Amino acid sequence: MKEDEIIRILLQRRMVSAEQVRACIDESVSKGGSVLDLLLMKRYVTPQQLENLGIKTEERMLGGFKLLRTLGQGRMGTIYEAQQVSLGRKVALKVLPPNLAQDEEFVQRFFREARSAAAINHPNIVSVIDCGVADGIYYLAMEYVDGENLRDMIKRRGMIPEKEALKYAMDIAEALECAWTAGVVHRDVKPHNIMVTKDGVAKLCDLGLAKRQKSDVQLTQPGAIMGSPQYMAPEQIEDSSKVDTRSDIYSLGITLFHMVTGKLPYEGSSIFEIMAKQMKEPLPNPAQFNPQLSQNFIALLRKMTEKEPSKRYQTPSQLLDDMRRVAAGKPLGTAAKPSAKAPAQRSSGVAKPAAVPVARKPAVVRTTEGVSPSSSFPVGAVIAIAIVVVGAIALLSILSRDTSSSSPLEPSASTGGTSTRVKPQNTSAGGGSEGEPDTSENPFVPSDRRETLFEKIDREYAMQPDVAVSKYNEMYEATGSEDVKRLIKEKIDSYAGRLIVPFKDKAENATDLEELLNVQNECDKLLVLLRHSVSLSEVKAVQAEILTRLSRFIDILDNRTKTLIAKGRFDEAGKEIEKLRRIPGTETVVRRLIQLLKDEESKAESAAKIEQKKKSQEAREKIKGLISAFEIDNAAQQLPKLKDVLSESEYEEMETLVTAGRFLKDAVISGIRKSFGTNIRLTTADNQTSTVTIKEIKDDKLVLADGSELGFAQLSGGTVVEFALKGAPQKDQRFLTALLIYALEFNAPPETVTQVFEMTKEVGVTLPEQFRQRLALRLLEGAVGQAKNLMAKGKYFDAGKQLSLVLSSAEGASIPELLRVNVESLIAECVEKSGLKNSFMGDVTFKDGSVMVTYEFNDPKQFADWEPSEWKKGEIPPCSWEVQEGALVASGKGELKWKPVLKGDVKVLVSVIPQSDRKTFYIEVCNSGEGVKSSAYIVGFAWSERVFAGVDRQGNKIYKDGPEKHFITEKTTSATKKPETLSIAELPKLEKGKEYHIVVHRKGDDILVSINGQSVMSANDKTYNKGHITLFAIDSTLSFTKIQILCDFDSSWLARNVKPK
């Protein structure tokens, strides 16, 4: 299927939007590449969605890798299962999404992950194979781990036993030891980043946040948060740039807690609350969630998760020593001496990491609005924990200290007394006495290197009072100092007037609804902006006036809308409702008016439909009345006048009927004249039947022998058809088409419709679309009557075939449920009473005018309808045929024959799964039943000819299998005539373990073969039309999950084997 056809299907199914397609087209034009590949790459559509539509995507290549399927998606990229083409091995391929590929920082981090992981080779670390960029797409190839994510394991199992959890933790500790030795800190140890193989080995993956303790410092700025808050060490929360291996040990401890309890130790309504608990709350007792935990294990957990890095294990090797002791049931060893410094690296070639800070500096106060919890935070993101826990305490201690002697706050001369700066408490060269917080990073403290934060805001946003107020609001909500809050409120108030004055002017001058709504929107923004200002009350007063004026508009629009609805001017009413919808607080009014509009529209639409239907029916009856009276010219003149009354399909139907009447009139009159003077059975339009004698036709009326008269319009549809058939000079295609249309339109009896339909089949009549549904129903009604007559005579076999044939011809028609149920119950009765049900172990019914027997092998007894054929006289070939787990399994070389003898057309549907490397089997039709000597049409699959390939050193001939082929062959019992190959195909190639649906159809002189709905072979031959169906396995193992045979039986076999009840 072409790409544009696939995209058209996706748009029709609304699986992608037009905007998404246009964006991909633009990118394709500017940068090259396939539009469909871009849709897949941007995840607007998935390969699985395409496969569900029956669309097979072409193999997608990226660099030297073939993408197989999506394993997972995250913010930092998509991970695919892929194959490295050069080595033929499976890998996990991580691809950076297009939007992040534009971000230089993300690209650096992406390749940093590769560098960090590539430097490490350890069985407990997912290894990196390759990284690069192809067609503008950045990728990272990693070891493919066949196992389960630890996060999913915890979710599935709830809790993991202590011994098993400790084993996984030891594996990860080994990985951390290797990473630490290489100078790498992971910084995001958590269950999500741990894979457990099917062999129970834990592997550490996703070094996306890892850093080399010296070379990667430029990507992690002070104050940035890197990692997952639920598992982060306190020092990592404070400053991700200064973590070391002890931080990873802490995260592993939290992960271990999660494993054995099924819960996280610190939870909260926001990430900031979680991080606050991480920094100050002790680890909950894990025994309250899992009483089975040993005291040694709990002690290990507590030491791993000490708040101060110096009190934890200093290296992974120390941790491993105690883990091994706990695993052996021993208490912890002698604790290593505490260290305030980070442990030295073992590798002399890597710089030592910076010391972990213990005394925490006050953090810069910034807003956190809009930050959402995620697995990792982008560089530069500022979190509120510094505000809540650290910043507020430190700021308060700096700004409020020693207020008894002198205020730390004094006016700044540079701002005319309106700005405020914080007076430094200690001006010694050291920047403060020992033990006091360092105020050099305080934004309120003036220094030679920076201006105050107040001065900075006033300078940068002097012409943007709304932005300045926003900045001050952030500062107000960040600080915990009441003194600072008071000063910030003064700053906000100084800007408030510049915002309120123009707002009041707009409110006073607003007259129409549009202007009032604009003022209302601006009012909502000011209420938020001036939430900390004394001027807020002024804004609320203006808001009250605006709402009062808007309420008047609501009343006016409400009354106007109801008036328009009452007058039936629904479109205008809808526009008024849209105006109301824009006014805040009108939800109830709008809902009421919308419901009123829908109700009145529905009433008006129903009344209009009833009136239209009435007019349409009257118009149809008028035209039909003229045609039944054979006033054809009058009908042709009246029809155009009714075009506005009739629908398009109704008008076309009446046009066709006028044409039909014109063709039939002369034939009907001729048929009546041929009946003069004879007694005939005549039915009138009111279904009254009598025997009459027609004397003549006078003034378009039939004059009867008793002197009474009948107009043409008084004759039934069936009577008119009979006269037409009697008087027609020749029954050509046009005449029979007109006759069938007339019979359907004027309700001729079902048997009459069936009679005419059978005549039309001989000349190939195609009815207009609007008459086909009606024909199917009338034929089915007629078939029911005929079938009941046959059943009354005990001819159940013939009745069932006839009913199924007519039901199939009505396929797609809207058949009334009662009629369908009636037909299906009659068919079931025919199957039962014809003896077919008791003659077969498979499911049997009538279908398409034949018998259909289906085997799904859910019952081993179904095998009773089959028997192995003799290989030679008295010898059955070495082949196993058994029913196993809902399938007929063949193994070896041999033939299986279906017992019935068939004659005429036959259709065999086989669902088969090759289970061995060799996949050769035959389906034979018209098999004479003489074993290997039988004559038959052989349809072979996956057959390969053995060809001479040379001789070995001992002189023995060597043969090999040629290419696999499918074929149709006519096989004869003649000793002189060789089998004749009628058709050969090489595709499709059958694959081991895949299911195929094969159809072999002997239809007339043709043999048609399809695989999975695709035609693969055909042949024309009329040598045989009688025999058995056989299956033939050729040194292969095959599972036949379904065999369905649609056929007619040989009459002599039927008489011997199928006994009616």
Secondary structure, DSSP 4 states (H G I P E B T S, - for coil): --HHHHHHHHHHTTSS-HHHHHHHHHHHHHH-S-HHHHHHHTTSS-HHHHHHTTPPPPPEEETTEEEEEEEEEETTEEEEEEEETTTTEEEEEEE--HHHHT-HHHHHHHHHHHHHHHT---TTBPPEEEEEEETTEEEEEEE---EEEHHHHHHHHS---HHHHHHHHHHHHHHHHHHHHTTEE-S--SGGGEEEETTS-EEE---TT-EETTTTGGGS-TT---S-GGG--HHHHH-GGG--HHHHHHHHHHHHHHHHHSS-S---SSHHHHHHHHHHSPPP-GGGT-TT--HHHHHHHHHHT-SSGGGS-SSHHHHHHHHHHHHTTPPP-PPPPP-SSPPPPS-TTSPPPPPPP-SPPPPPP---TT----SSPPTT---THIIIIIIHHHHHHHHHTTTTT--SEEE-GGGTTSSEEEPPS--STTSS-TTSPP-TT-TTS--SS---HHHHHHHHTTT-HHHHHHHHHHHHHH---HHHHHHHHHHHHHHHHHHHHHHHHHHHH--SHHHHHHHHHHHHHHHHHTTTSTTHHHHHHHHHHHHHHHHHHHHHHHHHHHHHHHTT-HHHHHHHHHHHHTSTT-HHHHHHHHHHHHHHHHHHHHHHHHHHHHHHHHHHHHHHHHHHTT-HHHHHHHGGGGTTTS-HHHHHHHHHHHHHHHHHHHHHHHHHHHTTTSEEEEEBTTS-EEEEEEEEEETTEEEETTS-EEEGGGB-HHHHHHHHHHH-S---HHHHHHHHHHHHHTT--HHHHHHHHHHHHHHT----HHHHHHHHHHHHHHHHHHHHHHHHTT-HHHHHHHHHHHHHHTTTS---HHHHHHHHHHHHHHHHHTTHHHH-SSEEEEETTEEEEEE--SSGGGGGGEEEPPSBTTB--SEEEEEETTEEEEEEEEEEEESS-EEEEEEEEEEEEE-SS---EEEEEEE-S-GGG--EEEEEEEE--EEEEEE-TTS-EEEEE---EEEEEEE-S-SSSPPEEEEEE--SPP-TT--EEEEEEEETTEEEEEETTEEEEEEE--S--EEEEEEEEEEEEEEEEEEEEEEEE-HHHHHHH----
